[in-house]
Amino acid sequence: MADVGESAQNGYAERVIRTIKEEEVYLNEYADLSDAEQQIGRFINDVYLTKRIHSALGYLTPAEFEAAWQKQKRACTQTSGKIRKS
């Protein structure tokens, strides 16, 4: 959902939905809604976030990108702490 007046934000959500449809939903049949929820959830967690690279993230997976961001954040926090103590 985009902020009011920020229609460009919808593009990100639309792209995620398109990927899920093309790479999971259209390629599978589901027994029922519960099965669909389980399989789509598996796809998001096991494929989209951990195996599928994203050009917008420098060709990293979202999991790799977040791990690098967390590492950088910890390094900045440690550096900030050292500067304050000096």
LOTORMAR-354985 format. One record per atom (N, C-alpha, C): residue in one letter; x, y, z. Coordinates in steps of 0.02 Angstrom, whole numbers. Atoms other than C-alpha are relative to their C-alpha. Last residue first. Layout:
BEGIN
- A|X|Y|Z $
...
REM end
This chain:
BEGIN
- S|-66|-34|7 $
- S|1856|447|1189 $
- S|-2|70|26 $
- K|-42|14|-58 $
- K|1702|357|1256 $
- K|65|39|-2 $
- R|28|-33|-59 $
- R|1584|438|1131 $
- R|44|-9|61 $
- I|-11|-72|8 $
- I|1694|389|984 $
- I|-26|37|63 $
- K|-71|-14|-12 $
- K|1702|208|1042 $
- K|14|74|-4 $
- G|-14|10|-70 $
- G|1513|196|1056 $
- G|72|16|18 $
- S|30|-57|-35 $
- S|1489|270|884 $
- S|14|-4|74 $
- T|-42|-57|15 $
- T|1610|142|811 $
- T|-26|61|37 $
- Q|-61|10|-38 $
- Q|1516|0|896 $
- Q|47|59|-9 $
- T|16|-8|-71 $
- T|1350|66|832 $
- T|62|-7|42 $
- C|11|-71|-11 $
- C|1420|88|657 $
- C|-15|14|74 $
- A|-66|-33|6 $
- A|1490|-89|657 $
- A|-7|75|14 $
- R|-38|16|-61 $
- R|1324|-158|721 $
- R|68|35|-1 $
- K|32|-36|-55 $
- K|1230|-67|581 $
- K|37|-12|66 $
- Q|-21|-69|7 $
- Q|1353|-131|451 $
- Q|-29|42|58 $
- K|-71|-2|-16 $
- K|1327|-310|511 $
- K|26|72|-2 $
- Q|-6|8|-72 $
- Q|1138|-285|512 $
- Q|73|4|22 $
- W|25|-62|-30 $
- W|1144|-216|334 $
- W|7|-4|76 $
- A|-52|-51|10 $
- A|1252|-362|276 $
- A|-20|66|32 $
- A|-57|19|-42 $
- A|1130|-486|354 $
- A|56|51|-6 $
- E|16|-17|-70 $
- E|983|-393|277 $
- E|58|-17|46 $
- F|1|-73|-5 $
- F|1061|-400|103 $
- F|-13|22|72 $
- E|-69|-22|1 $
- E|1102|-585|121 $
- E|5|76|10 $
- A|-31|24|-61 $
- A|923|-625|174 $
- A|73|23|4 $
- P|21|-43|-56 $
- P|850|-516|35 $
- P|33|-21|66 $
- T|67|20|-21 $
- T|957|-613|-90 $
- T|-21|48|55 $
- L|0|41|-60 $
- L|1102|-516|-163 $
- L|-71|-25|12 $
- Y|-3|71|18 $
- Y|1115|-450|-340 $
- Y|14|-45|61 $
- G|-69|13|20 $
- G|1151|-272|-282 $
- G|13|-74|-14 $
- L|-39|11|-61 $
- L|987|-263|-187 $
- L|73|-17|-16 $
- A|5|-60|-40 $
- A|888|-186|-331 $
- A|40|-5|65 $
- S|-44|-51|28 $
- S|951|-327|-441 $
- S|-1|63|41 $
- H|39|-58|20 $
- H|871|-457|-329 $
- H|47|54|-24 $
- I|-36|-64|-4 $
- I|941|-632|-305 $
- I|-44|56|-27 $
- R|11|-40|60 $
- R|822|-777|-271 $
- R|35|67|7 $
- K|-34|26|59 $
- K|887|-904|-147 $
- K|-3|45|-61 $
- T|-66|29|-13 $
- T|849|-843|30 $
- T|38|-25|-62 $
- L|-43|-36|-47 $
- L|702|-723|28 $
- L|71|-27|5 $
- Y|-2|-72|13 $
- Y|609|-779|-128 $
- Y|49|36|45 $
- V|-26|-18|67 $
- V|652|-964|-115 $
- V|9|75|-7 $
- D|-54|43|23 $
- D|632|-1037|59 $
- D|30|19|-67 $
- N|-53|10|-49 $
- N|531|-903|149 $
- N|60|-39|-28 $
- I|-27|-65|-22 $
- I|424|-839|5 $
- I|60|-10|46 $
- F|-35|-32|56 $
- F|403|-1010|-75 $
- F|32|65|23 $
- R|-63|36|9 $
- R|360|-1092|92 $
- R|41|32|-55 $
- G|-44|-19|-56 $
- G|229|-959|124 $
- G|68|-33|-5 $
- I|-22|-68|17 $
- I|156|-991|-49 $
- I|46|27|55 $
- Q|-49|4|55 $
- Q|151|-1177|-11 $
- Q|26|69|-20 $
- Q|-60|35|-22 $
- Q|68|-1158|159 $
- Q|53|1|-54 $
- E|-34|-44|-49 $
- E|-59|-1027|104 $
- E|66|-31|21 $
- A|-27|-57|37 $
- A|-104|-1131|-50 $
- A|40|45|47 $
- D|-57|25|38 $
- D|-124|-1289|55 $
- D|33|57|-38 $
- S|-53|13|-50 $
- S|-238|-1196|176 $
- S|63|-24|-35 $
- L|-29|-63|-20 $
- L|-340|-1127|31 $
- L|57|-10|50 $
- D|49|-45|-31 $
- D|-370|-1299|-42 $
- D|37|64|22 $
- A|59|39|-20 $
- A|-286|-1439|-139 $
- A|-55|44|28 $
- Y|8|5|-72 $
- Y|-167|-1321|-227 $
- Y|-64|-37|16 $
- E|71|8|-17 $
- E|-106|-1333|-405 $
- E|-4|-11|75 $
- N|22|51|-47 $
- N|65|-1267|-450 $
- N|-76|-2|5 $
- L|-34|63|13 $
- L|159|-1171|-585 $
- L|-24|-58|43 $
- Y|18|24|67 $
- Y|44|-1019|-594 $
- Y|30|-69|-15 $
- V|72|13|7 $
- V|56|-993|-405 $
- V|-17|-31|-68 $
- E|30|48|-46 $
- E|244|-1012|-379 $
- E|-73|-16|-20 $
- E|-48|51|-20 $
- E|363|-924|-500 $
- E|-29|-51|49 $
- E|-35|33|55 $
- E|241|-818|-599 $
- E|43|-59|22 $
- K|47|32|47 $
- K|118|-777|-459 $
- K|38|-39|-53 $
- I|32|56|-35 $
- I|251|-746|-327 $
- I|-48|-36|-47 $
- T|-49|53|-7 $
- T|352|-639|-448 $
- T|-31|-61|34 $
- R|-10|29|66 $
- R|200|-535|-496 $
- R|49|-59|4 $
- I|59|41|15 $
- I|156|-507|-313 $
- I|8|-35|-67 $
- V|-3|59|-44 $
- V|333|-447|-275 $
- V|-58|-47|-16 $
- R|-53|43|25 $
- R|330|-331|-427 $
- R|6|-64|42 $
- E|24|32|61 $
- E|162|-256|-379 $
- E|52|-49|-27 $
- A|48|52|-20 $
- A|225|-221|-203 $
- A|-26|-38|-61 $
- Y|-36|51|-37 $
- Y|376|-128|-270 $
- Y|-46|-58|20 $
- G|-39|42|46 $
- G|277|-34|-401 $
- G|37|-56|35 $
- N|36|62|16 $
- N|151|28|-274 $
- N|41|-47|-44 $
- Q|-15|52|-50 $
- Q|276|155|-206 $
- Q|-34|-66|-16 $
- A|-61|36|21 $
- A|264|257|-367 $
- A|18|-55|49 $
- S|17|58|40 $
- S|85|302|-320 $
- S|60|-40|-23 $
- E|-64|31|17 $
- E|143|417|-181 $
- E|-12|-64|-40 $
- G|-37|-41|45 $
- G|-4|537|-162 $
- G|67|-28|-22 $
- V|44|-42|41 $
- V|-72|448|-10 $
- V|44|46|-42 $
- D|23|-58|-36 $
- D|60|326|50 $
- D|-44|41|-47 $
- A|-39|-61|6 $
- A|69|167|-50 $
- A|-29|54|46 $
- M|42|-59|0 $
- M|0|0|0 $
- M|44|62|0 $
REM end
